[in-house]
Amino acid sequence: MSSLSDLKVRVRSLFPGLLLAITIAVAARFLSDHYAAPVMLFALLIGMAFNFMADQERTSEGVVFASKSLLRLGIVLLGARITLGDITSIGTSGLITVAGLMALTIGFGFICAKLFSRGWRFAILTGGAVAICGASAALALAAVIPANDKTERNVLFTVVAVTTLSTIAMIIYPVLFGLAGLNDAQSGFLIGATVHDVAQVVGAGYSISTEAGDMATIVKLLRVTLLPVVLIIVALSTMQRGSGFSQVRLPLFVVGFGVVTIANSMAFIPATVAAAAVNGSSWLLVIAISALGVRTNMKAMLDLGWRHVAVVVVETLFLLGLAWAAISTGIAGV
């Protein structure tokens, strides 16, 4: 009976903050559906408008729960989006090229952060978000790196930056690649390899042709598939100094993400269940972003300065340049 009573108390303490985050997420989804703009961006902006509720006793606990626990669950379910069979058509050269582009971009993130006097945590967040899958990657990486007093605002900035740049790329890249005389397969590869968020990849790819859209989606899913590998490397690399390898413990959500991905790849998850999991993941991530928005002070965001912006923009241009070189030289195999 005591455990049931404790559960009721816990639910009551979480409910107001959770309700706030869910309401913001629903509003963001409505606006996104009706105005064709990124749902993550709407969730962030609306959430920031409710920052005054972040420290209120009734809502603070639920908001923190939504921004952390629901985020991790959403990342686990994201694994249901991926099947290894979907990406085999890109070929060995394409697989190696995409993995190489990701590794070089993340590595360049450290150089870029150093040039603009930013820290290594910011380098991992931005480099990973640009190289892998935008906002989802930023959220996942933030959950495995050691946090400090700047982590939350850096995460929010990264999400805003990559979402904005993805939207710009969705509009500009198809026109740019058309003017450059690239064929549909090449354009699709470039879009899938360089645009940050999945939704914008799909929008940009299929605005060119079905072939370009299919190629863009496959390449993008390959980048998402490599997310757990990057998370494991980052988790091992940022463990506390002096702790032995035996003391390293991967976060459960990383293990869960890997398990779901493997299960989906081996067709252990029915298509209807996988579709429901992907939809659930999408909602959970929007709710988590909404809660993070509530916890973010706009003044603190503005105080970050131009160097934060420069890092993400330069990383994005670096990735585009690398991918274009891979296409031009035939390394990508398309």
N, C-alpha and C positions, 0 to 999 in steps of 0.2 A: 504493500500500500504506500509506503514511504517513497518508493521509486516512482510510482505513478503520480504521487503528489509533487515530487520534484520535477517531473516532466511537465506537469501543468504549469508550474511556476516558471519553468524555462520557456515554454511556449508563450505565456503571457508577457514575459519580458522581451521576447524577440518580435512579437507580432506587430507592434506599431512601426518599428523601423523597417521590417520586412514589407509591410503594407505600403509604406512610403516608396521604397525602392521598386516594388512591383508596379505601383501606379505610374511612376515616372517611366518605367520600361514600356508599359502599355501605351502611354502617350507618345513616346518616342517611336514605337512601331507604327502607330497610326499616322504620325506625321511623315515617316519614311515611306509608307505605302502610298500616301496621297501626294507627296511632293518629290518623290524619286531622289531622295538624298540619303546619305549613310545613316543607318539607325544608330550606330555607335556614337556618332557625332551629336545627334539629337539627345541621346541619353546622357552624354556628358554635360552638354550645355544646360539642359533642364535640371539635371542633378545639382550643378553648381549654383543654380538659383535658389536651391533649398539648403545651402551650406549652413544657414543659421540654425538648422535642426540637427546638425551633426553632433553637437555637444549636449543636447537636451537629454535629460535622464530617461524620458519615455522612449525615445527613438534611437539613441546612440548604440545600444547593444545590438539591435536588429540590423542596423546599417552596417556595423562592423561584420556581423555574421554573413550578410549578403555579399559584402565585398571580398570576403576571404573563403568561407566554407562553400558557398554556392558557386564561386568562381572555380574552385578546384573540382567540384562535381561536374561543372560545365565542360571543363577541359577533358575529364575522363570520357564523357559521352561524345566528345569531338572525335574520338577514335573511330566511331561508327561511320564516319564520313569516308573513311579510307579503306581501299582494298588494293593489295599489291598487284592483283591481276589487271586493274585498270591502267596501270602505268607501264606495263611491259611493252606496249606498242611504241614507246618512244625510242627504244633501242639502247644498247649499251653505251654508245657514244653520248647520247642525250642524257642518260642517267649520270654518267661521269661528269659531263659538262655542268649540269644543274647542281650537283653536289659541290663541284669546284667553285662555281659562282657563289654559292652560299658561304663556303669556308673563307674565300678571299674577302667577301663583303664583311663578314663578322670580324676578320682580322684587321681589315682596313678601318673598321669602327674604332679600334683602339688607337690607331694612328691619328684618325680624324679628331677623336676626343682629346688627345694630347695636344694637337695643334691649336684647338680652341679652348684649352684649359678646362676641360671637363673631366670628371672622374671615371674610373674603370667600370663602376656600376652602370653609369649612363651609357658607356660604350657598349656594354653587353645588351642593355635594353634596346637601344636604337639600332645597333648592328644586327641583332637577332630579329627585331621587328621588320626591318628592311629586307633582310635576307630570306626570312621564312614566310611568315603569314600575317604581318601587320599587327593589329591590336591583339589578336589571340596569342601570338607569340610573346608580345610584350608582357601580357598578364601572366603567362606561364613562366617566363623567365624571372619575373619579379617575385614569384613564389618560391624560387629555389636559390636566389642569391641572398647573401646576408643583408638584412635591411638596415638602413640608417634613417636619420631624421629627414632626408631628402627623397627617400624612395618613392613615397606615394605621389608627390607632385611630379617627379620625373616620369613615373608610369603614366600619369594622366597626360602630361605634355606629349609623351611619345605616342600615345593613342590618338590624341588630337592631330599631331603632325602627320603620322602615317595615313590616317583616314583622309585628311585633307589632300595630301599628295596623291593618294590613290584615286580620289575623285577627279583631280586635275589630269592625271595620267589617263584615266578612262576616256576623257574627252580628246586629249591631245595626241596620244600615241597612235590610234588608228589613222588619223590624218597624216601624222609624221611618217609612219611606215608606208602608207600609200604613196606619198610624195617621193619616198626613197626608192620606190619600185620593187619593194619586197613582195614575194608571193604570199598566199594565204597561210601556208604552213610556217614560213619564216616569221610572219607577223604574229601568228598564234603563239609560237615558241617564245618570242620576245615579250609578249604580253604576259604569258604565264610565268616567265622567269623573272620579271622585273616589277610588275604591279603588286602592291603590298597585300591588299585585302581580297578575299575570294569573290565577294559580290561584284567588285569593280573589274576583276579579271573576267568574269563571265559576261558582264555588260560590254566591256571593250571587245572581247573576242568575237562574240556573236553579232556585234554591230558591223563586223567585216564580212563574215560568212560563217556557215555551219562548220566548215573544215577548220577555219581559224579558231572558232569557239571551242571545238572539241580538243584541238591541240593545246590551247591556252589552259583549259580546265585540267587536262591530264598533267601538264607540266606543273601547274599550281598545286595539284594534289600530291605530286611527288615532293614538292617543297614542304608541304604540311606533314607528309609521312616521315620526313627526317627530323621533325620537331622533337620527338622523344629522345633521339640520339643526341641532339644538341643539349637537351635538358640534362641528360646523364653526364655529359662531358662538363657542363657548367657546374653541376652539383658536386662532382668530384674535384674540379679545379678550385672551387671556392670554399672547400671545407676548412674548418679551423686548423690553423697551423699547430703541429704537435700531435694531432690525432692520427692514429694509424688507419691503414686502409680498412681494417676489420671494423673500425668504428663508424665508417661511412654508412649512412642510411639514406637511401633514395626516398624522397617524399612519396607517400602512398598514392597521390594523384598521378605521379609520373608512372608508377608501376601499373596503376589502373588504366591509364591512357594506352600503355603498351599492350596490356592484355586485351583490351577491347579492340585495338587495331589488328592484332594477330587473329583474334576470334572472327572479326569481320572479314579479314583476308581469306580465312579458311572456310568461309560460308557457314560458320557455326551460328551466326546471328541471322534470323529470318529477315527478309527484306522489309517487312512491315515494322518489325521491331527496330531495325536499323534506322528507318526513316523517322520513327517516333523519337529515337535517341538523338538524332541529328537536330530535329526540331526542338527537342528539350534543351539540348546544348546551346542552341542559338538563343533561346529565351533566357537561360541561366546566365549566359555571358552578358546579355543586355542588362539584366537585373543587376549583375555584379558591377558593370560599368556605371549604371545609374547610382548605385551606392557609393562607388568611388568618387563620382561627381559630387555627391552630397558632402563627402568628407574633404573636398578640395576647396581651398580658399583662392578665389580669383586673383587677389592681390599677390599671393605667393606665386601663382603661375606667371603673372606679368613681370615679377621681379627676376625671373629666370634669365631674361635678356636674349640678345640676338645670337649669341654663341650656340645656344641650344638649337635654334632654328638652323643655323649654318651646318651643324653636324649632320642632322637628318637629311637636309637637302643635298649636301656633298656626297653622303653615303648613297643616296638614291641615284644621283648622276653617275657615280662610280659603278654601281651595279648595271645600269643601263649601258654604259660604255663597254663593260666587260662582255655582256650578253651580245651586244651588237658586233663586237669583234669576233665572238664565237660563231656567229651566223656568217659573217663576211669571210672568214677563213675556212668555213666548212667543218669546223671542229664539232659543232652541235649535231651534225648529221641530218640537217633538214634543208 
